[in-house]
Amino acid sequence: MHETGSESMLIPAGGAGFSGLVKGNKTLGAILVLLREDTTEEQIISVMKQRFDAPEEKIADDVKKAIAELRKIGAIDE
């Protein structure tokens, strides 16, 4: 993972299950940092609620969409 100002990038290395480059905002960057550890979607949402001033429904929706997309491209090792 690499962060540049307002943008976060996920770059595959070694035996990564995906290829290409994933670009996103600081929200995606925060989610990616949390995914480095064994965690659940609910735990990620809880941490994100503490970090960002947004309605819980919006945060939960953003987290679910980001994780679904990362799963779809094979960027999450489960």
GUNUTOR-221877 format. One line per field, with one value per residue: residue number from 1; chain; x, y, z of N, C-alpha, C in turn. Coordinates in Angstrom, 3 decimals, always signed. Each point is the difference from the previous one (the first is absolute). Example, Ala and Ser with C-alpha at 12.3 -4.5 7.8 and 13.67 -1.06 7.14 Angstrom:
! GUNUTOR-221877
n <- [1 / 2]
chain <- [A / A]
n.east <- [+13.190 / -0.350]
n.north <- [-5.690 / +1.050]
n.up <- [+7.800 / -0.720]
ca.east <- [-0.890 / +0.820]
ca.north <- [+1.190 / +1.190]
ca.up <- [+0.000 / +0.060]
c.east <- [+0.900 / -0.770]
c.north <- [+1.200 / +1.090]
c.up <- [+0.000 / +0.730]
This chain:
! GUNUTOR-221877
n <- [1 / 2 / 3 / 4 / 5 / 6 / 7 / 8 / 9 / 10 / 11 / 12 / 13 / 14 / 15 / 16 / 17 / 18 / 19 / 20 / 21 / 22 / 23 / 24 / 25 / 26 / 27 / 28 / 29 / 30 / 31 / 32 / 33 / 34 / 35 / 36 / 37 / 38 / 39 / 40 / 41 / 42 / 43 / 44 / 45 / 46 / 47 / 48 / 49 / 50 / 51 / 52 / 53 / 54 / 55 / 56 / 57 / 58 / 59 / 60 / 61 / 62 / 63 / 64 / 65 / 66 / 67 / 68 / 69 / 70 / 71 / 72 / 73 / 74 / 75 / 76 / 77 / 78]
chain <- [A / A / A / A / A / A / A / A / A / A / A / A / A / A / A / A / A / A / A / A / A / A / A / A / A / A / A / A / A / A / A / A / A / A / A / A / A / A / A / A / A / A / A / A / A / A / A / A / A / A / A / A / A / A / A / A / A / A / A / A / A / A / A / A / A / A / A / A / A / A / A / A / A / A / A / A / A / A]
n.east <- [+0.829 / -0.426 / +0.349 / -0.747 / +0.209 / -0.869 / +1.009 / -0.669 / +1.097 / -0.571 / +1.244 / -0.277 / +0.386 / +1.091 / -0.602 / -0.166 / -1.220 / +0.572 / -0.331 / +0.854 / -0.702 / -0.204 / -0.762 / +0.156 / -0.966 / -0.002 / -1.268 / +0.295 / +0.840 / -0.966 / -0.846 / +0.886 / +0.236 / -1.308 / -0.009 / +1.018 / -0.913 / -0.090 / -1.015 / -1.087 / -0.977 / -0.619 / +1.150 / +0.116 / -1.277 / +0.183 / +1.154 / -0.593 / -0.977 / +1.031 / +0.454 / -1.177 / -0.261 / -0.681 / -1.174 / -0.397 / -1.170 / +0.483 / +0.504 / -1.067 / -0.720 / +0.791 / +0.006 / -1.290 / -0.159 / +0.823 / -0.487 / -1.205 / +0.417 / +0.579 / -1.103 / -0.764 / +0.956 / -0.286 / -0.277 / -0.985 / +0.938 / -1.041]
n.north <- [-1.164 / +1.010 / +1.017 / +0.805 / +0.785 / +0.217 / -0.689 / -1.152 / -0.747 / -1.030 / -0.411 / -0.936 / -0.927 / -0.571 / -0.811 / +1.290 / -0.081 / +1.170 / +0.628 / +0.916 / +1.123 / +0.019 / +0.978 / +0.725 / +0.415 / +0.955 / -0.053 / -0.219 / +1.011 / +0.599 / -0.380 / +0.335 / +1.059 / +0.128 / -0.203 / +0.724 / +0.213 / -1.086 / +0.319 / +0.568 / -0.133 / -0.600 / -0.605 / -0.191 / -0.302 / -0.705 / -0.411 / -0.236 / -0.450 / -0.503 / -0.357 / -0.321 / +1.249 / -1.122 / -0.042 / -0.737 / +0.283 / +1.224 / +0.023 / -0.608 / +0.814 / +1.022 / -0.436 / -0.280 / +1.152 / +0.618 / -0.651 / +0.219 / +1.204 / +0.113 / -0.565 / +0.795 / +0.873 / -0.620 / +1.211 / -0.769 / -0.310 / -0.794]
n.up <- [+0.000 / -0.746 / +0.760 / -0.763 / +1.016 / -0.964 / -0.522 / -0.007 / -0.072 / -0.580 / +0.201 / -0.914 / +0.859 / -0.447 / +0.847 / -0.174 / +0.465 / -0.237 / -1.100 / -0.323 / -0.014 / +1.317 / -0.489 / +1.104 / +0.783 / +0.936 / -0.343 / -1.282 / +0.118 / +0.698 / -0.943 / -0.929 / +0.748 / +0.193 / -1.311 / +0.397 / +0.920 / +0.721 / -0.766 / +0.465 / -0.868 / +1.001 / +0.233 / -1.297 / -0.094 / +1.088 / -0.476 / -1.157 / +0.782 / +0.665 / -1.189 / -0.525 / -0.313 / +0.032 / -0.609 / +1.020 / -0.548 / -0.150 / +1.222 / +0.499 / -0.752 / +0.338 / +1.249 / -0.038 / -0.645 / +0.839 / +1.039 / -0.470 / -0.292 / +1.185 / +0.469 / -0.721 / +0.308 / +1.133 / +0.492 / +0.418 / +0.870 / -0.207]
ca.east <- [-0.829 / +0.735 / -0.874 / +0.522 / -0.936 / -1.407 / -0.248 / +0.601 / +0.162 / +0.350 / +0.827 / +0.297 / +1.399 / +0.225 / -1.044 / -1.323 / -1.071 / -0.553 / +0.999 / -0.453 / +0.137 / -1.271 / +0.117 / -1.159 / +0.167 / +0.480 / -0.878 / +0.524 / +1.276 / -0.272 / -0.513 / +1.128 / +0.841 / -0.702 / +0.001 / +1.309 / -0.171 / -1.192 / -1.084 / -1.295 / -0.629 / -0.610 / +1.077 / +0.469 / -1.030 / +0.089 / +1.180 / -0.232 / -0.943 / +0.772 / +0.951 / -0.622 / -1.256 / -0.983 / -1.049 / +0.385 / -0.470 / +0.917 / +1.258 / -0.207 / -0.149 / +1.313 / +0.857 / -0.488 / +0.317 / +1.451 / +0.394 / -0.541 / +0.838 / +1.312 / -0.221 / -0.275 / +1.237 / +0.946 / +0.979 / -0.104 / +0.384 / -0.848]
ca.north <- [+1.164 / +1.259 / +1.154 / +1.264 / +1.078 / -0.377 / -1.215 / -1.249 / -0.962 / -1.364 / -0.507 / -1.408 / -0.386 / -1.432 / -0.928 / +0.610 / -0.637 / +0.918 / +0.791 / +1.354 / +1.006 / +0.421 / +1.369 / +0.438 / +1.169 / -0.295 / -1.007 / -1.296 / -0.182 / -0.396 / -1.377 / -0.875 / -0.110 / -0.876 / -1.363 / -0.629 / -0.879 / -0.831 / +0.848 / -0.228 / +1.170 / +0.767 / +0.677 / +1.082 / +1.043 / +0.630 / +0.869 / +1.081 / +0.938 / +0.819 / +0.824 / +0.877 / +0.646 / -0.344 / -0.888 / -1.413 / -0.730 / +0.334 / -0.682 / -1.439 / -0.234 / +0.179 / -1.117 / -1.211 / +0.110 / -0.118 / -1.393 / -0.810 / +0.233 / -0.619 / -1.450 / -0.277 / +0.002 / -0.924 / +0.743 / -0.387 / -1.386 / -0.425]
ca.up <- [+0.000 / -0.080 / +0.141 / -0.499 / +0.305 / +0.133 / -0.762 / +0.468 / -1.083 / +0.359 / -1.082 / +0.288 / +0.123 / +0.202 / -0.407 / +0.181 / -0.761 / -0.989 / -0.722 / -0.260 / +1.036 / +0.578 / +0.498 / +0.759 / +0.866 / +1.362 / +0.600 / -0.418 / +0.691 / +1.391 / -0.054 / -0.317 / +1.204 / +0.943 / -0.539 / +0.203 / +1.155 / -0.021 / +0.461 / -0.637 / -0.606 / +1.089 / +0.717 / -0.871 / +0.051 / +1.317 / +0.011 / -0.967 / +0.628 / +0.925 / -0.755 / -0.992 / +0.371 / -1.036 / +0.523 / +0.100 / -1.189 / -1.102 / +0.287 / -0.187 / -1.438 / -0.626 / +0.405 / -0.670 / -1.429 / -0.171 / +0.250 / -1.095 / -1.187 / +0.252 / -0.139 / -1.416 / -0.789 / +0.611 / +0.780 / +1.405 / +0.253 / +1.113]
c.east <- [+0.883 / -0.995 / +0.699 / -1.042 / -1.413 / -0.334 / +0.727 / +0.071 / +0.399 / +0.693 / +0.359 / +1.501 / +0.083 / -1.116 / -1.401 / -1.018 / -0.642 / +1.138 / -0.585 / +0.205 / -1.382 / +0.212 / -1.273 / +0.332 / +0.508 / -0.864 / +0.479 / +1.326 / -0.184 / -0.499 / +1.144 / +0.922 / -0.642 / +0.000 / +1.352 / -0.054 / -1.264 / -1.137 / -1.297 / -0.500 / -0.588 / +1.049 / +0.536 / -0.990 / +0.078 / +1.176 / -0.222 / -0.980 / +0.731 / +0.899 / -0.657 / -1.338 / -0.991 / -1.060 / +0.451 / -0.397 / +0.936 / +1.330 / -0.137 / -0.105 / +1.344 / +0.931 / -0.417 / +0.333 / +1.499 / +0.459 / -0.505 / +0.856 / +1.377 / -0.090 / -0.122 / +1.282 / +1.069 / +1.071 / -0.055 / +0.304 / -0.776 / +0.287]
c.north <- [+1.240 / +1.148 / +1.249 / +1.074 / -0.496 / -1.311 / -1.191 / -0.962 / -1.355 / -0.604 / -1.444 / -0.257 / -1.502 / -0.849 / +0.555 / -0.655 / +0.905 / +0.714 / +1.374 / +0.885 / +0.394 / +1.383 / +0.382 / +1.195 / -0.420 / -1.043 / -1.395 / -0.275 / -0.457 / -1.438 / -0.969 / -0.187 / -0.961 / -1.458 / -0.702 / -1.010 / -0.845 / +0.810 / -0.362 / +1.304 / +0.907 / +0.765 / +1.178 / +1.160 / +0.758 / +0.974 / +1.199 / +1.035 / +0.944 / +0.994 / +1.047 / +0.525 / -0.201 / -0.890 / -1.469 / -0.787 / +0.223 / -0.715 / -1.495 / -0.337 / +0.106 / -1.169 / -1.270 / +0.017 / -0.189 / -1.441 / -0.915 / +0.154 / -0.633 / -1.528 / -0.374 / -0.080 / -0.910 / +0.671 / -0.317 / -1.485 / -0.486 / -1.428]
c.up <- [+0.000 / +0.098 / -0.508 / +0.268 / +0.218 / -0.691 / +0.617 / -1.171 / +0.576 / -1.207 / +0.324 / +0.053 / +0.188 / -0.543 / +0.184 / -0.920 / -1.029 / -0.711 / -0.269 / +1.207 / +0.480 / +0.590 / +0.731 / +0.872 / +1.382 / +0.697 / -0.371 / +0.702 / +1.433 / +0.059 / -0.264 / +1.201 / +0.996 / -0.473 / +0.132 / +1.148 / -0.194 / +0.626 / -0.715 / -0.603 / +1.084 / +0.793 / -0.816 / +0.039 / +1.314 / +0.070 / -0.919 / +0.568 / +0.948 / -0.739 / -0.882 / +0.494 / -1.145 / +0.631 / -0.039 / -1.243 / -1.191 / +0.191 / -0.258 / -1.484 / -0.713 / +0.318 / -0.746 / -1.490 / -0.246 / +0.182 / -1.113 / -1.258 / +0.166 / -0.110 / -1.472 / -0.831 / +0.589 / +0.844 / +1.490 / +0.116 / +1.224 / +0.390]
